[in-house]
Amino acid sequence: MIDLNIKHYFSGREYAKEMTLPAAYYAETHVHKFDHLSILASGTVTVTLDGVAQTHVGPTCLTIRAGQVHRIEALTDSVWFCVHAHEGNDPDAVDRILVKEA
């Protein structure tokens, strides 16, 4: 298991999750309940949205729509943020609230 060095940021009604993805590693395929912004702060990744893969070089910002099956694969060491509207401040609860169960 690789440590993604996950950090959680809460500010008012906003939440951001930061992940450090080492080259050749990927964030598991998943689906969110709500639209959200994703920011590739640095690095190069391939993002697969509903089966369509595109390569992105940071810094850049993408919109991930609710219900879109997506996966992020780091081609180089990368820093990725998911930014959501969220009113809580409990890091243990955010995935239960924002990620659809498989």
N, C-alpha and C positions, 0 to 999 in steps of 0.2 A: 504494500500500500504506500503510495506516494503522498507526502504531506503537501497539500495545496496552499498552505499558509493562509487559510481563509481568515478574512477580517470582516467584521460587521460594522456598519456605520448607520446611525439613526439620527434624523434631524426633522423634527416636527412630523409631517406626514410622509416623509421620504425615507427610503431604506436603500442602502447599497451593499452588495456583497462583493468583496474583492477576492480573486483567486490568482495565484501564481502557478501557471501551467508550464512545467518543464517541456522542452522539445520532445516530440514523439508521444506525449501524453494527451489524453482527451478527457473532457468533461462528459460524463455519462449522458446518453440520449434521454431527454425528458420533455415534458410539456408543461407550460404555465397556464394558470387559470385566467390571467389578465395580460393585456399588451404591456410591454415594458421596453426600456432602452437598455442596450448593452454597449459598453464602451471597451474597445480594445485599446488600452493605454500604451502598450508597447508590444513589439514582437510581430510575428506572422502566424496566422491561423487559417485553417479551413473550417468554415461554418457550413454545416449541412442542414438545410431547412426543408422539411417535407421531402427529403430524398434528393434535393438539388444542392450540390456542393459549390461553394465559391471561396476563393482565397482572399483574405483581407490583410492589409499591413497597417499597423498602428502608427500613430493614433487615428482612430476612426470610431464612428458611432453607428449602431444599427438598431432597427426596431424589430423586436421579436413579437409577433402577434399571438394573442391567446389561441391556444389549441395547436400551434405549430410544433411539430416534432422537430427537435433540434439537438445538435451535437457540435461541440467545439473541439477541434484537434489542433494542438500546438505544433507548428512546423519549426519554430524557434522558441526559445524561452519567451514566455508571454505573460502579460498582466491583463486580466479581464475583469470587468465590473458588470454586474447586473443591477439595474436601478429600477426600483418599484415604488409605486404609491403604497404606503403601508403606515398604519398608525401605531403599531406596537413598538416595543423595544426589547423583545425577548429573542435572542439569536436562535434558541432551540425551537421556537414556534414558527419562524418565517417559512421554512420549507413546507410545513403542514398546511399553511395558509395559502401560499403562492404556487405550489407545484401540484399538478394533477396527479392523482394516484394512477398507476398503470393498470 
